[in-house]
Amino acid sequence: MSRLFILKAYAKINLGLSVVGRRPDGYHDLESVMQQVSLSDTLLFEPASSQGCDFFCTDQRLSGPDNLVNRTASLLQQKAGKALPGVKITLFKNIPVEAGLAGGSADAAAALIGLDRYWDLKLSWKELLEIGAVLGSDIPFCLHGGTALAKGRGELLYSLPPLPFFWVVLAVPENVTMPTAAAYKGFDKTKMGNPSLEPLIKAIKQGDKKGLMEWLARGFTNTLETAMLPGSDSLQHIKARLKEFGFIPVLSGSGPTIFVLTENYRHAREAARVVEQESGRAYICWVTGGNRED
């Protein structure tokens, strides 16, 4: 292949997350309603003179061999079992790192799709999902996109109807990160709790915006809050300030990102302003549709 092309890698939020228990393989069984949002990284694919994959990230801390894009390329080369044309991948990083938004998983999903296309591997959708699950628990959803219920360790996906349009404000406390493994290790099992996702799923299936917002407003939507909130004064403060202004702040994934849903762009700007006044980073985006149907 001689031409270059660009793919987007979209972030996700967890509308609800319930950690059900620990598995024999060390992972946790979970149930989570995941939603793709428009905030994205960008991957540029272009020819390289040497065989294999030459990878570079604009965030130099992420340019090493352990980056999921590099690992994806290595796994596909092993699967192909033959020499492949050289490809250079440049990752333009925009999604915050270790923020509970699946940025690395989104990059790996885009790399899977892009390298399958670049190297003409002709992998089936099922094969892409299976390879993604080997590389990371959130990658199958990032391939799927849209709105979905994830079970198991995240690899079992069940499509849900597209979410009605919402603006999404992502609030990321400054200098606070949480590796996913650390969040799962750190949550307080004595206070774990498993929020039932059934009312949330029902509201989504019925396109019930009011029901969705009422479920989020119940306050306990994510088991992992017991790992994140007690250890972060800035996170607790941003959440409290957003509540003071009438918003419904919700922790996404393993955190530390909090998100707010609103139908009104003016309200989205107001929420972003509140976050920025508290020295947090604010990103305004919106919910997006899926990549593939089941």
C-alpha positions as a printed NumPy array, in Angstrom:
array([[  0.   ,   0.   ,   0.   ],
       [  1.441,   3.371,  -0.959],
       [ -1.105,   5.863,   0.351],
       [ -1.532,   7.234,   3.846],
       [ -4.724,   7.505,   5.868],
       [ -5.993,   8.73 ,   9.234],
       [ -8.255,   7.045,  11.795],
       [ -9.874,   8.46 ,  14.904],
       [ -9.757,   6.681,  18.271],
       [-12.762,   7.648,  20.396],
       [-12.906,   7.782,  24.191],
       [-15.628,   6.2  ,  26.298],
       [-17.441,   6.912,  29.533],
       [-19.135,   4.463,  31.876],
       [-22.728,   5.468,  32.485],
       [-22.789,   2.776,  35.159],
       [-20.256,   0.273,  36.478],
       [-20.853,  -2.602,  38.859],
       [-17.965,  -4.822,  39.973],
       [-19.569,  -8.222,  40.542],
       [-16.58 , -10.158,  41.89 ],
       [-13.061, -11.411,  41.323],
       [-12.238, -14.099,  38.75 ],
       [ -9.768, -16.995,  39.092],
       [ -7.565, -15.359,  36.43 ],
       [ -7.099, -12.258,  38.599],
       [ -9.461, -10.01 ,  36.637],
       [-12.805,  -8.799,  37.969],
       [-16.218,  -9.696,  36.606],
       [-18.158,  -6.545,  35.915],
       [-21.295,  -5.173,  34.36 ],
       [-21.018,  -1.776,  32.764],
       [-23.004,   0.404,  30.406],
       [-20.408,   2.076,  28.19 ],
       [-20.899,   5.051,  25.909],
       [-18.622,   6.307,  23.145],
       [-17.957,  10.065,  23.065],
       [-16.51 ,  12.354,  20.424],
       [-13.255,  13.172,  22.259],
       [-10.584,  11.362,  20.267],
       [ -6.954,  10.653,  19.516],
       [ -5.788,  10.557,  15.894],
       [ -3.664,   7.843,  14.278],
       [ -1.784,   8.547,  11.038],
       [ -0.758,   5.494,   8.978],
       [  1.857,   5.972,   6.264],
       [  4.438,   3.865,   4.416],
       [  7.825,   3.154,   6.009],
       [ 10.962,   1.956,   4.256],
       [ 11.71 ,  -0.854,   6.729],
       [  9.475,  -3.832,   7.412],
       [  7.165,  -3.957,  10.417],
       [  5.843,  -1.029,  12.415],
       [  7.596,   2.235,  13.27 ],
       [  5.577,   3.921,  16.042],
       [  5.729,   7.471,  17.387],
       [  3.461,   9.328,  19.833],
       [  3.26 ,  13.094,  20.273],
       [  3.328,  12.42 ,  24.024],
       [  6.861,  11.032,  24.15 ],
       [  6.188,   9.237,  27.425],
       [  3.913,   6.908,  25.468],
       [  6.228,   6.123,  22.55 ],
       [  7.816,   2.995,  24.027],
       [  7.355,  -0.676,  23.099],
       [  4.719,  -1.206,  25.802],
       [  2.261,   1.168,  24.133],
       [ -0.864,  -0.752,  23.101],
       [ -0.45 ,   0.391,  19.501],
       [  2.998,  -1.232,  19.392],
       [  1.688,  -4.368,  21.067],
       [ -1.193,  -4.528,  18.598],
       [  1.2  ,  -4.333,  15.656],
       [  3.445,  -7.051,  17.129],
       [  0.508,  -9.385,  17.714],
       [ -0.809,  -8.915,  14.163],
       [  2.639,  -9.542,  12.703],
       [  2.884, -12.786,  14.671],
       [ -0.578, -13.781,  13.514],
       [  0.298, -13.07 ,   9.862],
       [  3.389, -15.277,  10.094],
       [  5.11 , -13.526,   7.202],
       [  7.013, -10.374,   6.365],
       [  4.73 ,  -7.354,   6.097],
       [  5.199,  -3.98 ,   4.404],
       [  6.671,  -1.253,   6.559],
       [  4.227,   1.132,   8.218],
       [  4.779,   4.24 ,  10.29 ],
       [  2.077,   5.055,  12.834],
       [  1.97 ,   8.465,  14.449],
       [ -0.375,   8.812,  17.428],
       [ -1.574,  12.369,  18.062],
       [ -2.584,  12.141,  21.714],
       [ -5.56 ,  14.15 ,  22.945],
       [ -7.447,  11.859,  25.354],
       [ -6.111,  12.27 ,  28.912],
       [ -3.93 ,   9.389,  30.108],
       [ -4.981,   7.133,  33.015],
       [ -8.265,   9.004,  33.311],
       [-10.833,   6.195,  33.026],
       [-11.643,   7.121,  29.416],
       [-10.047,   4.082,  27.686],
       [ -7.674,   6.233,  25.649],
       [ -5.072,   3.488,  25.258],
       [ -7.74 ,   0.929,  24.405],
       [ -9.25 ,   3.275,  21.821],
       [ -5.819,   3.692,  20.225],
       [ -5.359,  -0.091,  20.1  ],
       [ -8.797,  -0.554,  18.518],
       [ -7.984,   2.018,  15.826],
       [ -4.604,   0.336,  15.283],
       [ -6.324,  -3.033,  14.807],
       [ -8.66 ,  -1.632,  12.178],
       [ -5.951,   0.43 ,  10.497],
       [ -3.309,  -2.31 ,  10.34 ],
       [ -5.824,  -4.875,   9.125],
       [ -6.557,  -2.439,   6.292],
       [ -2.931,  -1.403,   5.668],
       [ -1.565,  -4.963,   5.619],
       [ -4.666,  -6.356,   3.852],
       [ -5.036,  -9.107,   6.453],
       [ -8.782,  -9.48 ,   5.818],
       [ -9.532, -10.335,   9.435],
       [-13.182, -10.953,  10.274],
       [-15.004,  -8.745,  12.759],
       [-15.035, -11.687,  15.185],
       [-11.269, -12.076,  14.852],
       [-10.71 ,  -8.374,  15.514],
       [-12.82 ,  -8.586,  18.676],
       [-10.972, -11.696,  19.855],
       [ -7.562, -10.091,  19.291],
       [ -8.758,  -6.946,  21.037],
       [ -9.872,  -8.941,  24.094],
       [ -6.398, -10.481,  24.356],
       [ -4.799,  -7.035,  24.395],
       [ -7.156,  -5.298,  26.837],
       [-10.603,  -5.525,  28.417],
       [-11.94 ,  -2.223,  26.994],
       [-10.696,  -2.783,  23.443],
       [-13.712,  -4.82 ,  22.259],
       [-16.015,  -1.951,  23.267],
       [-13.745,   0.579,  21.566],
       [-14.072,  -1.49 ,  18.399],
       [-17.841,  -1.694,  18.843],
       [-18.497,   1.916,  19.893],
       [-21.899,   3.462,  20.47 ],
       [-23.793,   2.293,  23.538],
       [-23.37 ,  -1.211,  24.942],
       [-23.624,  -3.361,  28.032],
       [-20.294,  -5.019,  28.809],
       [-19.978,  -8.11 ,  30.981],
       [-17.282, -10.569,  31.993],
       [-14.052,  -8.579,  32.195],
       [-15.455,  -6.29 ,  29.487],
       [-15.135,  -8.561,  26.462],
       [-18.79 ,  -9.688,  26.369],
       [-20.781,  -6.965,  24.615],
       [-24.505,  -6.49 ,  24.14 ],
       [-25.616,  -3.606,  21.928],
       [-28.045,  -1.064,  23.335],
       [-30.044,   1.532,  21.384],
       [-28.152,   4.743,  20.645],
       [-28.299,   7.232,  23.486],
       [-30.355,  10.368,  22.81 ],
       [-28.105,  13.326,  22.06 ],
       [-26.266,  14.801,  25.026],
       [-23.383,  17.17 ,  25.385],
       [-20.754,  15.592,  27.618],
       [-18.46 ,  17.62 ,  29.864],
       [-15.419,  15.671,  31.046],
       [-13.774,  16.991,  34.209],
       [-10.219,  15.783,  34.866],
       [ -8.569,  16.904,  38.137],
       [ -5.107,  18.339,  37.605],
       [ -2.198,  16.006,  38.425],
       [ -4.49 ,  13.113,  39.418],
       [ -4.258,   9.816,  37.554],
       [ -5.4  ,   6.304,  38.364],
       [ -4.083,   3.236,  36.525],
       [ -6.965,   0.821,  36.031],
       [ -5.212,  -2.032,  37.863],
       [ -4.594,   0.201,  40.888],
       [ -8.243,   1.284,  41.013],
       [ -9.502,  -2.293,  41.025],
       [ -6.932,  -3.229,  43.656],
       [ -7.727,  -0.252,  45.838],
       [-11.503,  -0.193,  46.129],
       [-12.886,  -0.876,  49.604],
       [-14.511,  -4.308,  49.465],
       [-16.385,  -3.632,  52.694],
       [-18.164,  -0.727,  50.972],
       [-18.09 ,  -2.118,  47.462],
       [-21.762,  -2.245,  46.604],
       [-23.117,  -3.255,  43.225],
       [-25.42 ,  -0.627,  41.756],
       [-28.173,  -2.302,  39.759],
       [-27.932,  -1.281,  36.122],
       [-31.433,  -2.454,  35.211],
       [-33.147,   0.964,  35.593],
       [-30.365,   2.522,  33.508],
       [-30.675,  -0.099,  30.779],
       [-34.478,   0.258,  30.776],
       [-34.22 ,   4.037,  30.37 ],
       [-31.795,   3.655,  27.458],
       [-33.967,   1.064,  25.721],
       [-36.99 ,   3.357,  26.045],
       [-35.108,   6.488,  24.995],
       [-36.13 ,   7.971,  28.351],
       [-33.857,  10.955,  28.996],
       [-35.594,  11.775,  32.275],
       [-35.219,   8.196,  33.507],
       [-31.552,   8.195,  32.552],
       [-30.846,  11.43 ,  34.426],
       [-32.827,  10.241,  37.454],
       [-30.714,   7.087,  37.595],
       [-27.49 ,   9.083,  37.413],
       [-28.782,  11.435,  40.117],
       [-29.145,   8.55 ,  42.574],
       [-25.489,   9.162,  43.363],
       [-24.038,   5.652,  43.393],
       [-23.423,   4.583,  39.809],
       [-19.892,   3.195,  39.98 ],
       [-18.445,   0.613,  42.373],
       [-14.96 ,   2.09 ,  41.987],
       [-15.94 ,   5.389,  43.61 ],
       [-14.822,   3.775,  46.876],
       [-11.291,   3.622,  45.421],
       [-11.099,   7.096,  43.893],
       [-13.105,   9.635,  45.89 ],
       [-11.667,   9.151,  49.403],
       [ -8.097,   9.55 ,  48.161],
       [ -8.551,  12.691,  46.076],
       [ -9.524,  16.002,  47.657],
       [ -9.528,  17.755,  44.27 ],
       [-11.875,  15.15 ,  42.79 ],
       [-14.273,  15.439,  45.707],
       [-14.155,  19.231,  45.505],
       [-14.89 ,  19.372,  41.772],
       [-17.78 ,  16.955,  42.22 ],
       [-19.209,  19.016,  45.076],
       [-18.884,  22.276,  43.132],
       [-20.662,  20.829,  40.099],
       [-23.502,  19.711,  42.363],
       [-23.742,  23.225,  43.806],
       [-24.412,  24.501,  40.286],
       [-27.165,  21.936,  39.714],
       [-25.227,  19.424,  37.624],
       [-25.129,  15.644,  38.081],
       [-21.443,  14.648,  38.207],
       [-20.631,  10.96 ,  37.678],
       [-17.331,   9.083,  37.949],
       [-16.298,   7.325,  34.716],
       [-14.627,   3.924,  34.809],
       [-11.653,   3.688,  37.15 ],
       [-11.52 ,   7.489,  37.316],
       [-10.446,  10.105,  38.02 ],
       [-12.574,  11.689,  35.26 ],
       [-16.027,  12.924,  36.206],
       [-18.583,  13.569,  33.5  ],
       [-21.738,  15.634,  33.222],
       [-24.504,  15.112,  30.654],
       [-26.58 ,  18.034,  29.439],
       [-28.839,  18.791,  26.472],
       [-27.867,  22.461,  26.445],
       [-24.532,  23.751,  25.115],
       [-24.713,  26.841,  27.323],
       [-25.003,  24.562,  30.355],
       [-22.054,  22.531,  29.064],
       [-19.959,  25.688,  28.898],
       [-21.042,  26.604,  32.419],
       [-20.031,  23.164,  33.743],
       [-16.661,  23.469,  31.995],
       [-16.145,  26.891,  33.57 ],
       [-16.826,  25.459,  37.039],
       [-14.24 ,  22.734,  36.459],
       [-11.633,  25.197,  35.199],
       [-12.215,  27.492,  38.188],
       [-11.29 ,  24.518,  40.385],
       [ -8.02 ,  24.007,  38.451],
       [ -9.341,  21.003,  36.541],
       [ -9.157,  20.294,  32.83 ],
       [-12.513,  20.408,  31.046],
       [-13.362,  18.811,  27.704],
       [-16.675,  19.426,  25.962],
       [-17.746,  16.632,  23.611],
       [-20.899,  14.656,  22.803],
       [-22.209,  11.088,  22.638],
       [-21.574,   9.254,  19.364],
       [-22.926,   6.204,  17.546],
       [-21.444,   2.751,  17.093],
       [-18.936,   1.337,  14.62 ],
       [-20.551,  -2.022,  13.989],
       [-23.756,  -3.899,  14.736],
       [-23.722,  -7.24 ,  16.512]])
